[in-house]
Amino acid sequence: MLQFVFSSLVIFVLKIIGQQIGKAGFIFFPLVLSFFLLLLTCNLLSLTPFSLAITSHINIIAYLTFTINLAVFLKGFVNNQLDFLKLFVPSSPLLLLFLLIPIEIFSYAIRSLSMCIRLAANIIAGHTLVFIISSFLLNILKLKVFFFLFLFFLLLAIFLLEVGVSFLQAYVFVVLLCIYLNDSLNLSSH
């Protein structure tokens, strides 16, 4: 069973790479799979009682995303040399370039922060919701109210939703990583 799950995840990541980057991206398969499994494992482990949600700590995820984006930028610069800087120069009238080039550089740099906040905020929101409902459930349990059964099933449904969110956040992170790798590898698509 475990072998089936792992092989399904491997095929899933291979499909993501194939869709987002193409054949040139398969060389990054170990990296992308490692990030996917790391984030998925951290997200799922954080759902166990009394555990630490590592992916909700913005400083850890920020360090990870800034490192990833720096490596992607350097890979693009090594692959394309000075042609890579054309990524920051959109086709527009000359007078607009003075405004558009800083905007393009800023939007490229903000990618790290976007990946970081997206992951951390979604994990924090889900864990907060589970905490609030479970705390309310424990207070109702003290009162021995019939409403307890409804809240228990609600908590179970939210917990299953959190399992889905854990998978979804790892997926989104890896898709964004592949999109950014595609920008660095296939400069001609801009």
PyMOL commands that set and color helices and strands:
alter all, ss='L'
color gray80, all
select helices_A, chain A and resi 2-20+23-45+54-56+58-88+94-109+111-143+148-185+187-189
alter helices_A, ss='H'
color red, helices_A
deselect
rebuild
show_as cartoon
